Amino acid sequence: MTNSPQRYAMNFGWVWGPDNPLLDKVARLALNLRGADPEALDALLGSWLAGLDNDGERGRYFQGGFGVEVLSQGSGAADIVFSSGGQDVADSLGYAVDSFCDDVLRHLTAGTATWTELPLE
């Protein structure tokens, strides 16, 4: 991708900080992706999601300790929420985002990715 920030860097203070002392909250990370080539994004995202398990009913994907929900997709844009919780919250969320960046974002030639750390729940 041509615009930054493309890759999210795990914020350990967010997931392991004072708002989550027992590591019992769920961390959710939202990705807002705009301006990508529609065909490339659809193909790359579809391929990445096909490598994950899904619940079949609610359209949510998961693997190991992380979950992924595609809130919207189309016209070179996507809104995706990555989530994880528990003792391995940072590791599994970081793995999910790294995998997505390696398999989807780095192959896009255009677009802007904006990452938002949502409140812990």
ZIMO-V286709 format. One record per residue. D_LAST is the distance of its C-alpha to the last C-alpha in whole Angstrom. Layout:
((D_LAST) (D_LAST))
This chain:
((31) (33) (31) (28) (25) (26) (24) (20) (21) (18) (16) (16) (15) (12) (11) (13) (13) (13) (10) (9) (13) (12) (11) (9) (5) (5) (7) (8) (12) (14) (18) (20) (24) (27) (31) (31) (34) (33) (35) (34) (30) (30) (32) (30) (27) (28) (30) (27) (25) (28) (27) (24) (23) (22) (21) (24) (23) (20) (21) (18) (19) (18) (20) (20) (16) (15) (14) (16) (16) (19) (18) (22) (25) (29) (31) (30) (27) (23) (20) (17) (14) (13) (11) (11) (9) (12) (15) (16) (13) (15) (18) (17) (15) (18) (20) (19) (19) (23) (24) (23) (25) (28) (28) (28) (27) (30) (32) (32) (35) (33) (30) (27) (24) (21) (18) (15) (12) (9) (6) (4) (0))
